[in-house]
Amino acid sequence: LPEIGWLGTVGLLTWIALAVGNVRVALLTAVVFVFFGFQGLFVEATYTFALVLTSVLLTLLVGIPLGVLSGIYGRVAGVITPVLDFMQTLPTFVYLAPLALVFLIGPASAVIATVIYAAPPVIRLTAHGIRRIPENTREASDSLGTTGLQRLLTLQLPMARRTIVMGINQGTMAALSMVTIAAL
């Protein structure tokens, strides 16, 4: 593939922002990335963006299914909740330092530490969204003869969507803050 340089990357990201968002999002994307380019920080910014994107995708890949399981099954919630409490109370350097010793200083230890730091809000909010669905709605679904998977896909996940999106937002913010700390 040909190299497009930082200005071509700005154009591509602006186009993606316009396609996914709106004109204001595209304009903000263009201004921020052009600023990074003029300051000579484009490579560092893309490195941070890649770490955050990788960490968030891995966090969502692990967090949403665990949150769904925790929301549906009380036993899973009983096992996961103390682990999440432990993960959230530890300072970030406590698990970043051992990871740096095992995986050396680099992107691998940063991604693992970021996933550990960003997963609890995703898991907790997904489980909360699944649990707060009214019981009479579940009963109505059961009376129509839905299977467990059908209930999950057509009732529980759509009704918990707002809370799950809030968990994705909080997980992304946690990942961004942890990547910043991991860069130190």
SULHUFEN-V45897 format. One line per field, one symbol per residue. ss: DSSP state (H for helix, E for strand, - for the rest). A space follows every 10 residues. Layout:
ss = ???
This chain:
ss = ----HHHHHH HHHHHHHHHH --HHHHHHHH HHHHHHHHH- -HHHHHHHHH HHHHHHHHHH HHHHHHHHHH HH-HHHHHHH HHHHHHHHH- -HHHHHHHHH HHH---HHHH HHHHHHHHHH HHHHHHHHHH H---HHHHHH HHH----HHH HHHHHHHHH- HHHHHHHHHH HHHHHHHHHH HHH-
